[in-house]
């Protein structure tokens, strides 16, 4: 990151100035009643769907939750986060933490050189964002479950984006844009590009337990077959450096489905998109998604959707 931008982030904010004078975190800056629930309209300007602000240093940030999805990007140094009462999670330079709505969050005091940036993404941001939440990658599942308020939603995701030039450049552009007053539309498009990039980075998830590592592996598999529907299990296992049998069992444990069943689902998701958005013939679509036998594709499609591909196309364009 450019040195001048790092220097801007290192400047002492008004809130930090008060903390250095002996005060604690003033929760009324985050909730009008002072309750430990972070309200987006107290943090970002009225009507905005997202906001960007430096992380508050020099004091333990007390236990709280928030009514939005938060991202924390560690620019320099490190910060320690306690999420849902678990052991402290350390963010190092290049880490990007996503916190779900309702996650219980504490942050231990950061030093002067521990620079992090918080991104506040309210649910309305995702209503207009040009990103797909219907996918099966780690980020899409996390956001979909959190926005729907599902009880099983993960409390957080942690990515290591260090060395990913695209992700690092997008994050730098967002931070620079906040300081220089870049228009909201440009900032939103940049955020959308960042999230779309993260959706293809399941392999960069930082995990702690065996179960989490297995979940990350399977989400990576789902992301791969979603992007390339002509893969087979052996090819995917080889790409990931895993034994075919081990990977097959992981997939079954985590999804309840076999690799073949997931592959067929991904193929048909792509097929309906091609039927809706292109003029390709049915045989061309069948070949594009990995079916050499067009008649077999017709039968499976009719079984799943209750109509032929041609009828589906007509309905979608009616």
VENWO-V75500 format. One record per residue. RES is the residue in one small letter. SS is DSSP state (~ for helix, > for strand, _ for the rest). D_LAST is the distance of its C-alpha to the last C-alpha in Angstrom with 1 decimal. Layout:
RES_SS_D_LAST, RES_SS_D_LAST
This chain:
x___50.4, x___52.2, x_~_55.6, x_~_55.1, x_~_52.0, x_~_53.9, x_~_56.7, x_~_54.3, x_~_53.1, x_~_56.7, x___57.7, x___58.9, x___56.5, x_~_57.8, x_~_56.9, x_~_58.7, x_~_61.7, x_~_62.1, x_~_61.8, x_~_64.5, x___66.7, x___66.6, x___63.7, x___61.0, x___57.2, x___56.3, x_~_53.4, x_~_52.9, x_~_51.4, x___48.5, x___48.4, x___49.9, x___51.8, x___53.1, x___51.3, x___50.5, x_>_46.7, x_>_45.4, x___43.2, x_~_41.0, x_~_41.7, x_~_45.4, x_~_44.9, x___42.3, x___41.9, x___39.9, x___36.2, x___36.2, x___34.0, x_>_36.5, x_>_40.2, x_>_42.8, x_>_46.5, x_>_49.5, x___50.6, x___53.7, x___56.8, x___60.4, x___59.8, x___58.2, x_>_54.9, x_>_55.0, x_>_52.7, x_>_49.4, x_>_45.7, x_>_42.8, x___39.6, x___37.8, x_>_37.4, x_>_40.4, x_>_41.1, x_>_44.7, x_>_45.6, x_>_49.2, x_>_50.4, x_>_54.1, x___56.4, x_>_55.0, x_>_54.1, x_>_54.4, x_>_51.8, x_>_52.1, x_>_48.8, x___48.7, x___52.5, x___52.5, x___55.0, x___54.7, x_>_52.1, x_>_53.3, x_>_51.0, x_>_52.5, x___51.7, x___48.2, x_>_46.9, x_>_43.7, x_>_43.5, x_>_40.4, x_>_41.3, x___38.9, x___38.8, x___41.7, x___43.7, x___47.4, x_>_48.7, x_>_52.2, x_>_53.4, x___57.0, x___58.8, x___57.9, x___60.6, x___60.7, x___59.4, x___56.6, x_>_53.6, x_>_50.1, x_>_47.1, x_>_44.8, x_>_41.1, x_>_39.7, x_>_35.9, x___34.8, x_~_31.6, x_~_29.9, x_~_30.3, x_~_27.9, x_~_25.2, x_~_24.9, x___26.3, x___24.2, x___25.4, x___23.9, x___25.3, x___23.4, x___25.8, x___29.0, x___31.6, x_~_34.5, x_~_33.4, x_~_29.9, x_~_31.4, x_~_34.1, x_~_31.9, x_~_29.3, x_~_32.2, x_~_34.1, x_~_31.4, x___30.5, x___34.2, x___34.6, x___38.2, x___38.3, x___37.1, x___39.5, x___41.9, x_>_41.7, x_>_40.9, x_>_43.4, x_>_42.7, x_>_45.3, x___43.8, x___47.2, x___47.2, x___43.4, x_~_43.5, x_~_39.9, x_~_40.0, x_~_43.5, x_~_42.5, x_~_39.5, x_~_41.7, x_~_44.4, x_~_42.1, x_~_40.9, x_~_44.5, x_~_45.6, x_~_42.8, x_~_43.9, x_~_47.5, x_~_46.6, x___44.0, x___41.0, x___38.0, x_~_35.8, x_~_32.6, x_~_34.5, x_~_36.0, x_~_32.6, x_~_31.2, x_~_34.4, x_~_34.2, x_~_30.6, x_~_32.0, x_~_34.9, x_~_32.8, x_~_30.6, x_~_33.8, x_~_35.3, x___32.4, x___33.7, x___37.3, x_~_37.8, x_~_40.8, x_~_42.4, x_>_42.4, x___45.9, x___46.6, x___49.7, x___49.6, x_~_48.9, x_~_45.9, x_~_44.4, x_~_45.1, x_~_43.4, x_~_40.3, x_~_40.2, x_~_40.5, x_~_37.7, x_~_35.4, x_~_36.4, x_~_35.4, x_~_32.0, x_~_31.5, x_~_32.7, x_~_30.5, x_~_27.5, x_~_28.4, x___29.5, x___28.1, x___30.6, x___33.6, x___35.8, x_~_38.1, x_~_41.2, x_~_39.9, x_~_38.8, x_~_42.2, x_~_44.0, x_~_42.2, x_~_43.2, x___46.7, x___46.4, x___47.3, x_~_44.4, x_~_45.7, x_~_46.2, x_~_42.7, x_~_41.2, x_~_43.1, x_~_42.1, x_~_38.4, x_~_38.9, x_~_41.0, x_~_38.6, x_~_35.2, x___36.1, x___34.2, x___35.5, x_~_34.7, x_~_32.8, x_~_30.5, x_~_29.8, x_~_29.2, x_~_26.6, x_~_24.8, x_~_24.9, x_~_23.7, x_~_20.6, x_~_19.8, x_~_20.0, x_~_18.1, x_~_14.9, x_~_15.4, x_~_15.9, x_~_12.9, x_~_10.7, x_~_13.1, x___14.8, x___14.8, x___17.6, x___18.0, x_~_18.1, x_~_21.9, x_~_22.1, x_~_20.3, x_~_22.6, x_~_25.6, x_~_24.6, x___24.6, x___27.8, x___27.1, x___29.2, x___28.4, x_~_24.8, x_~_25.4, x_~_26.5, x_~_23.3, x_~_21.2, x_~_23.4, x_~_23.4, x_~_19.6, x_~_19.2, x_~_22.1, x_~_20.6, x_~_17.0, x___17.4, x___15.1, x___15.5, x_~_14.3, x_~_12.4, x_~_10.5, x_~_10.0, x_~_8.7, x_~_6.0, x_~_5.1, x_~_5.7, x_~_3.8, x___0.0
